Amino acid sequence: MHELRLVREVFEDLLRRGEAEGLQRITRVYLRMGDFTEIDPEVLRYFFTEESRGTILEGAELVIEHSPLRELRLLSFEGE
């Protein structure tokens, strides 16, 4: 399940950036996901929800923008 590995990579990046900005909570995450990544968006959402428990990402809304490319990219995030 490469979805879990990819979610963990995105999480590490988000946690690092969120902590660097002094955020107590990340409320929304914007990703761009290509149609040819072979990742099921619902599986990605499930893993995101599960992996975020107990972190500053818990409860964050995941917004996925679709792309015709083969990519999974963190675009931006919001927090407080």
N, C-alpha and C positions, 0 to 999 in steps of 0.2 A: 504494500500500500504506500505508494510514493506520495499520496496526498498528505499523510501524517508527517512525513519528512519535510515536505514543503511548508506545511503549516508551522512546524517547529522553527524552521528557518525564518519565516516571516515574524513569528513571535519573538524570537531572539532579537531581531532588528527593532521591532516595536518597543520591546521592554527597554532595550538599550537607549533608544531615542527618547522614550517617555521619561525615563529616569534622568537623562541628560538635561531635559527641559524642566525637570522638577514637577512633573505631573503626578497627581495622586490617583487619577483615573483616566483611562482612555475611553471615550464614549462612542467614537465612530471610526471605522477603518475603511479606506477606499483601496480596492485592489483592481488591477486590470488582468483579466484572464483570457488567454487566447483559446479559440475554438479547437485548436489542434494540440492542446496540452494533455488530452486524454484524462482530464480530471473532472469528475462529476461534481458540479457546483454544490449539490445537496450534501455530498460526503464531505466536501471541504467545509461547509457551514457546520456540520455536525462536529467534526474534529475541532474546529475553531471554538465552538461552544464548550466542548469538553476540556480542551487544553487551557482555556482561559479561567477556569474555576480557581479561585484563590489568588488571582493576580490582578494587576491594575487593568487588565483587559476584560475582566468578568463583566458580562452584561453589555459589552460594546456591540454596536450595530455593525454588521459586515456588509458593505456595499460593493458589489462586483460589477465592474464595467467589462463588457465583452469586447474582444479584439479579434481580428481575422488572423493574427500572428500566433506563433507558438511561444507564449510567454505567461508568466505569473509574476506580476510586478506590484510592489507596494507603491501606491501613488501618493497618499497622504493619510493623515489621521487627525482627529480632534480630541481634545481632552480638557481636563480642568485640574 
